[in-house]
Amino acid sequence: ILDDPDLKDIDPTVLKHCHAAAATCILEAGKQKADISAISTCLEDCKLDKERIEQFCTEYQVFKSILTYLRRSPLHITDVSWRLEYQIKSNQLHKTYQPSYLVTLNVENSDSGSHPDVSFSCTMEQLQDLVGKLKDAAKSLERATQM
């Protein structure tokens, strides 16, 4: 997206936020099993023009089938790898000195075997929160199997 010549005059931060908002909208619509008319109404309320709404709905139809497939076939984490990344400057060349972790989850689909890995970046606090939640989930599962 950032390399698209049509978008070169737009602030990269704004582009990233727009991309995240569109992805979130698609995921939430998929979770709610929203139909095109509901999505169109929502986007009209957000004051998008008709052409953009039609384009969004067309793209949503493509991703809807993928989301439905993923919902039917849960992924199983088989391995995890991580590395420490240390950011010393931001997009605006301000010094930040922020460490973060790049985490990659190796996953497989029970139907087809392998699947693309899931990667994300997080801070130490976010990673500690994730580890805590995973420990809680493991304890809950252990208690449930003992009953």
HELIX and SHEET records of a PDB file:
HELIX    1   1 PRO A    5  LEU A    7  5                                   3    
HELIX    2   2 PRO A   12  LYS A   31  1                                  20    
HELIX    3   3 ILE A   36  ASP A   45  1                                  10    
HELIX    4   4 LYS A   50  ARG A   72  1                                  23    
HELIX    5   5 MET A  124  GLN A  146  1                                  23    
SHEET    1   A 3 LEU A  75  LYS A  89  0                                        
SHEET    2   A 3 LYS A  95  ASN A 109 -1                                        
SHEET    3   A 3 GLY A 113  SER A 114 -1                                        
SHEET    1   B 3 LEU A  75  LYS A  89  0                                        
SHEET    2   B 3 LYS A  95  ASN A 109 -1                                        
SHEET    3   B 3 VAL A 118  CYS A 122 -1                                        
END                                                                             
